[in-house]
Structure formats: structure tokens, C-alpha cells
């Protein structure tokens, strides 16, 4: 059972990499002439969503480079209401170190979005244990610490940073969560599937709350899954059948949750979510989404679900808040929220998209 501290100077602290995503909209990159810039990061997005939509006091422990791109990212972090804790690096004016760039068009109809990276000489990959004074950061209380598999894949040292932060959070009495966020391209460069399994398993042994679907559990942790040929992506049974295996290997885990998504086209998804909490399973409704930008929807779910738990909601209510917020996030450009708490609660309660006058 989760024991969430009632108070703390920080409700939530993310540990991860800050990036900027270049987005040409529906135009494929070879034909693009202009780009939008979105500040992002699988771990940071949760902190930004929790601050901007849910009013939580959040922070991010991350690398920051002192150059114009870093300045732009830092301005966005602060504008979202997230308190930064940076290990700073100086840019040499030519080669870096750099703030990573993610490229992702939105796709359209039958054409899927495409994501690729430039993480060469990334400052976040140069983080090492000892770079952050965790005791000082958590001195006045921390309720929840969160990290993820994207940051873990960046270097041999970043998993050590995550574990160091998790162990400090345990001492501070905080809940610890981890989003597996398995990215084949990143782990292929980092050492392949076996390396991913060993790395992520060493992290997850410190975790109370795990976010990830059955594919994340199989590919990230190497846990064998059931045969699911012909089964709907919205059917939670494959995910739930894996929970006994997950908790047998990681008995410290109290909660496992994930989104469920059936993709009909780039702009038309069926959306649901499922959570296992201390032996009980909860499933959100299925909703047809007209998707504007799918990037960040999973982080939107995680943020809403974590908010519900932090706010003392029931597991079922927390799941619906995550489901609603993740769905709303797909209607906005960029990776972080523009939703209000009233909008999230209204959708979680079963509203339609009729105009509000």
C-alpha cells in the first residue's frame, strides 16, 4: 500500500533530460520550411503537467547548458511553474555539450508520425552520481519522485543517477515512480535489449509505482507476456495477466498503470486506461479521440493519475483523471498541457465535447 506524505515543500520531483522538439506539423521533414519548438522530456512533462494543470509544487533535476537553446528551455520550464535544479554545463561555442533535439511530425490520416533524434554530445548523458545534492533538494519534504526509461537509456551513468535519487527519496519518505517508456531506437544504441533488461530491472527494484504497457514490460524488463494475436489493444486482459509476474519479481511495487490505445489513423484513436492497485484492477471508459498531436499523451495520463493519488482520490477516480487529462493533451500542440483542472474533472465525469457557453 502506498504511503504518500501529507505535505512537503515539493509535491513531485522529476529526474530526467530536458529536450526541445522540432515540429513541422503535418508536413514531412524533407518538405518542411518552418517548425514549431516544444520544450519536452518524458520525465519533465509530468512535472510540467502537474504544475500547470493541477497546481502541484513540482521540480525537475536535469542537465542545463548555458547557451541560447538552454536559455529558451529554461524559460519554458519556469513558465510552466516547475522549479529547476540544474547541473550546469558550459557550451564551447562549436560542439557542445548540447540540449538534445527531438524531431517529430504529426502525421495525418493513414500516414503515421515519425520520430527521430539528435542526442549527440547531450549534456544529460554526462550527468553522474554526485551531481545533485539530493538531501538539500528534499530537505523540506518531498512527496513523490519520478523518473523514466528515456533518461535511463542515455548513458551507463544515468541509471546510477536515477537509483541515487530514488534511494534518497526513500529516506525522505517519498513515493517513487518510474515510467518504462521503452524506446527501441535509444536502447539499440545504448547496448540492446539485454542491456536494457538489466538496467531497467536494477531501477525498478526501487519502485513503488510503475507505468508501462505489456510491451514495455516485455521489452523493457524481459518479462514474458501472454499471446495476444488478434486481441484488441483496448482489452486490458493481456496487461493484467502480466501483473502477477511483475509483482513476483518486484514485490515492492504497489501500483502498475498504463494507457490503452487502438490507433485507426494518425488522427483517430480509441483511448482507455487500466490500473492495478494493491491487488485490485480498474479500467477507464473507451473514448474515440480526434487527435491533433499524440506526443505527450502518455505523460499526460501519468500526470493526471499521479495527481489523483497525491490528492487522496480513490484509485478508480485517479485513473479517470489520468485518462481524461491524457485524452485532452492530445488535442493541444506540443508535449505539455494546456488543460484546466475543471476541464479534466468534467471529462473524467463523462462529459461530451458540446460547446460551453
C-alpha positions in Angstrom: 0.0 0.0 0.0 1.3 3.5 -0.9 2.1 5.7 2.0 2.2 9.2 0.5 3.4 12.0 2.8 0.7 14.5 3.6 2.9 17.5 2.9 6.3 18.7 1.7 7.9 21.7 0.0 7.7 19.7 -3.2 4.8 17.5 -4.2 6.7 16.0 -7.1 10.2 15.9 -8.4 11.2 14.6 -11.8 14.7 13.3 -12.7 15.4 13.3 -16.4 16.5 15.0 -19.5 15.1 18.3 -21.0 14.9 18.4 -24.7 13.4 20.6 -27.4 11.2 19.0 -30.1 11.1 20.5 -33.6 7.6 20.0 -35.1 6.8 20.7 -38.8 3.1 19.9 -38.2 1.6 17.7 -40.8 4.4 18.3 -43.3 7.1 15.6 -43.5 10.6 16.9 -42.6 12.1 16.6 -46.1 9.5 19.1 -47.3 9.3 21.4 -44.2 10.0 25.1 -44.4 9.1 26.1 -40.9 9.0 24.4 -37.4 7.4 24.9 -34.1 9.5 24.3 -31.0 8.2 22.4 -28.0 10.1 22.0 -24.7 9.8 18.4 -23.6 11.2 15.4 -21.8 9.4 12.2 -20.8 10.1 12.9 -17.1 9.8 16.7 -17.3 6.4 16.6 -19.0 4.8 15.0 -15.9 6.2 17.8 -13.7 5.0 20.5 -16.1 1.6 19.0 -16.4 1.2 18.6 -12.6 2.2 22.2 -12.0 0.4 23.9 -14.9 -2.9 22.0 -14.8 -3.2 20.5 -11.3 -1.5 23.2 -9.2 1.1 20.9 -7.7 4.5 22.2 -6.4 6.9 20.4 -8.8 10.6 20.4 -9.7 13.0 18.9 -12.3 16.5 17.7 -11.7 18.3 17.9 -15.0 21.3 19.0 -17.0 21.2 22.5 -18.4 23.6 24.1 -20.9 24.4 27.8 -20.7 23.7 28.9 -24.3 20.6 30.3 -26.2 18.9 26.9 -26.6 19.3 26.2 -22.9 18.0 29.7 -22.1 14.9 29.0 -24.2 14.3 25.7 -22.5 14.8 27.2 -19.0 12.3 30.0 -19.7 9.7 27.4 -20.7 10.4 25.3 -17.6 9.9 28.3 -15.3 6.8 29.5 -17.2 5.2 26.1 -16.7 5.7 26.6 -12.9 8.4 24.0 -12.5 11.2 24.6 -10.1 14.6 23.7 -11.7 17.5 22.0 -10.0 20.3 22.1 -12.6 23.7 20.7 -13.1 25.0 23.3 -15.5 27.4 22.8 -18.4 29.1 25.4 -20.5 28.8 25.2 -24.3 32.1 25.5 -26.2 30.5 27.5 -29.0 31.0 24.8 -31.5 30.4 21.2 -30.4 28.6 21.4 -27.2 27.6 19.9 -24.9 24.1 20.3 -26.2 20.5 20.1 -25.2 19.1 17.2 -27.2 16.8 17.7 -30.2 13.9 15.5 -31.0 12.2 15.7 -34.4 8.6 14.6 -34.8 6.0 15.5 -37.4 2.3 14.9 -36.6 1.5 12.6 -39.5 -2.0 12.8 -41.0 -4.7 10.1 -41.7 -3.0 6.9 -42.9 0.5 8.5 -42.6 1.9 7.8 -39.2 4.0 10.4 -37.2 7.8 9.8 -37.4 10.2 10.5 -34.6 14.0 10.7 -34.7 16.7 12.3 -32.6 19.9 14.2 -32.4 21.3 13.4 -29.0 24.9 13.8 -29.9 27.1 15.2 -27.1 24.0 15.6 -24.9 24.6 17.2 -21.6 22.1 14.9 -19.8 24.2 11.9 -20.8 27.1 13.4 -19.0 25.3 13.5 -15.6 27.0 11.4 -12.9 26.1 10.3 -9.4 27.0 13.1 -7.0 26.0 15.9 -9.4 22.9 16.7 -7.3 22.6 17.3 -3.6 19.5 15.2 -3.1 19.5 15.8 0.7 19.3 19.5 0.1 16.7 19.3 -2.6 14.5 17.1 -0.4 15.3 18.8 2.9 12.0 20.5 3.4 10.0 17.5 2.3 9.2 15.6 -0.9 6.0 13.6 -1.5 6.7 11.9 -4.9 9.8 11.2 -7.0 9.6 10.2 -10.7 11.9 9.2 -13.5 11.8 7.1 -16.7 13.3 4.8 -19.2 14.2 7.5 -21.7 16.7 9.1 -19.3 17.9 5.7 -18.2 18.9 4.9 -21.8 21.2 7.9 -22.3 24.4 6.6 -20.8 25.8 4.0 -18.4 25.8 6.7 -15.7 22.2 8.0 -15.9 20.7 4.8 -14.4 23.0 5.4 -11.4 21.7 8.9 -11.1 18.2 7.6 -11.1 18.9 5.0 -8.4 20.8 7.5 -6.3 17.8 9.9 -6.4 15.3 7.0 -5.6 17.3 5.9 -2.6 17.4 9.5 -1.3 13.7 9.8 -1.9 13.1 6.6 0.1 15.0 8.1 3.0 12.8 11.2 2.7 9.7 9.1 2.8 8.5 9.9 -0.7 6.7 7.6 -3.1 8.9 6.5 -6.1 7.5 6.0 -9.6 9.1 5.1 -12.9 7.7 5.1 -16.5 9.3 2.4 -18.5 8.8 4.4 -21.7 10.8 1.8 -23.7 12.3 3.4 -26.9 13.8 0.8 -29.2 16.0 3.4 -31.0 17.6 4.6 -27.8 18.3 1.2 -26.3 19.6 -0.2 -29.6 22.3 2.4 -29.5 22.8 2.1 -25.7 23.6 -1.7 -25.9 20.5 -3.6 -27.0 17.7 -5.5 -25.3 19.7 -7.5 -22.8 21.4 -4.3 -21.5 18.0 -2.6 -21.3 16.6 -5.5 -19.2 19.5 -5.5 -16.7 19.5 -1.7 -16.4 15.8 -1.2 -16.0 15.4 -4.2 -13.6 18.0 -2.6 -11.3 16.0 0.6 -11.3 12.5 -1.0 -10.9 13.6 -2.8 -7.8 13.4 0.6 -6.1 10.0 1.5 -7.4 6.5 1.8 -5.8 4.5 2.8 -8.8 5.3 1.5 -12.3 3.9 3.0 -15.6 4.1 0.9 -18.7 2.0 -1.3 -21.0 2.5 -5.0 -21.7 5.0 -4.3 -24.5 7.1 -2.1 -22.1 7.0 -4.8 -19.5 8.2 -7.4 -22.1 10.8 -5.3 -24.0 12.0 -3.2 -21.0 12.1 -5.8 -18.3 12.2 -9.1 -20.2 9.0 -10.4 -18.6 7.3 -13.0 -20.8 3.8 -12.0 -21.8 0.7 -13.9 -23.0 -0.1 -14.5 -26.6 -2.3 -11.6 -27.8 -2.7 -12.3 -31.5 -6.0 -10.8 -32.7 -6.7 -9.2 -29.4 -7.9 -5.6 -29.3 -5.4 -3.1 -28.0 -8.2 -1.9 -25.7 -8.5 -5.2 -24.0 -6.8 -4.9 -20.6 -6.5 -8.7 -20.0 -3.1 -9.1 -21.5 -1.7 -6.3 -19.3 -3.5 -7.7 -16.2 -2.3 -11.3 -16.8 1.3 -10.0 -16.5 0.8 -8.3 -13.1 1.4 -11.5 -11.1 4.8 -11.9 -12.9 5.7 -8.3 -12.4 4.9 -8.3 -8.6 6.5 -11.7 -8.1 9.8 -10.3 -9.4 9.4 -6.8 -7.9 7.4 -7.2 -4.7 7.8 -3.6 -3.7 5.5 -2.4 -6.4 2.0 -1.4 -5.2 0.7 0.1 -8.4 1.0 -0.6 -12.2 -0.8 1.6 -14.7 -0.9 2.2 -18.4 -2.9 3.7 -21.3 -4.7 1.5 -23.8 -4.9 2.8 -27.3 -6.3 1.5 -30.6 -4.8 3.6 -33.5 -7.1 3.8 -36.5 -5.2 6.6 -38.1 -2.9 9.4 -37.1 -5.9 11.5 -36.1 -8.4 8.9 -34.9 -7.7 6.8 -31.8 -9.8 4.8 -29.3 -8.5 5.5 -25.8 -8.7 3.9 -22.4 -6.5 3.1 -19.4 -6.1 0.4 -16.8 -4.5 0.3 -13.3 -3.7 -2.4 -10.9 -3.6 -1.1 -7.3 -2.8 -3.4 -4.4 -4.5 -6.4 -6.0 -7.5 -4.6 -7.5 -7.9 -3.8 -11.2 -9.6 -0.7 -12.5 -10.4 0.2 -16.1 -11.3 3.6 -17.6 -14.0 4.0 -20.3 -13.2 3.8 -24.0 -13.4 7.2 -25.8 -12.9 7.9 -29.5 -10.3 10.7 -29.9 -9.8 13.2 -32.7 -6.1 13.6 -32.2 -4.3 16.9 -33.0 -0.8 15.9 -31.6 -0.4 12.5 -30.0 3.1 13.2 -28.5 2.9 13.5 -24.7 -0.5 11.8 -24.2 1.1 9.0 -22.1 2.8 11.6 -19.9 -0.5 13.4 -19.6 -2.1 10.2 -18.4 0.7 9.6 -15.8 0.5 13.2 -14.5 -3.3 13.0 -14.0 -3.2 9.6 -12.4 -0.4 10.7 -10.0 -2.3 13.9 -9.2 -5.3 11.8 -8.2 -3.2 9.7 -5.9 -1.5 12.7 -4.4 -4.9 14.4 -3.9 -6.2 11.4 -2.0 -8.7 10.3 -4.7 -9.8 6.7 -4.9 -7.7 4.5 -7.4 -10.7 4.5 -9.8 -11.1 8.3 -9.7 -7.3 8.8 -10.1 -7.4 6.5 -13.1 -10.2 8.5 -14.7 -8.3 11.8 -14.0 -5.3 10.4 -15.8 -7.4 9.0 -18.7 -9.2 12.4 -19.1 -6.0 14.5 -18.9 -4.1 12.3 -21.3 -7.0 12.5 -23.8 -7.2 16.3 -23.5 -3.5 16.6 -24.0 -3.8 15.0 -27.5 -6.0 18.0 -28.5 -3.2 20.6 -28.0 0.0 21.3 -29.9 3.2 20.3 -28.1 4.1 17.9 -25.4 2.7 19.5 -22.2 -0.7 20.5 -21.0 -2.9 23.5 -21.9 -5.9 21.9 -20.0 -7.5 23.2 -16.9 -8.4 21.1 -13.8 -12.1 21.9 -14.4 -11.8 20.5 -18.0 -10.1 17.4 -16.7 -12.7 16.8 -13.9 -15.5 17.4 -16.3 -14.3 14.9 -18.8 -13.5 12.4 -16.1 -17.1 12.7 -15.1 -18.3 11.7 -18.5 -18.9 15.0 -20.3 -19.3 15.4 -24.1 -17.5 18.0 -26.2 -20.5 20.2 -26.6 -19.7 23.9 -26.5 -19.6 25.5 -23.1 -21.5 28.8 -23.0 
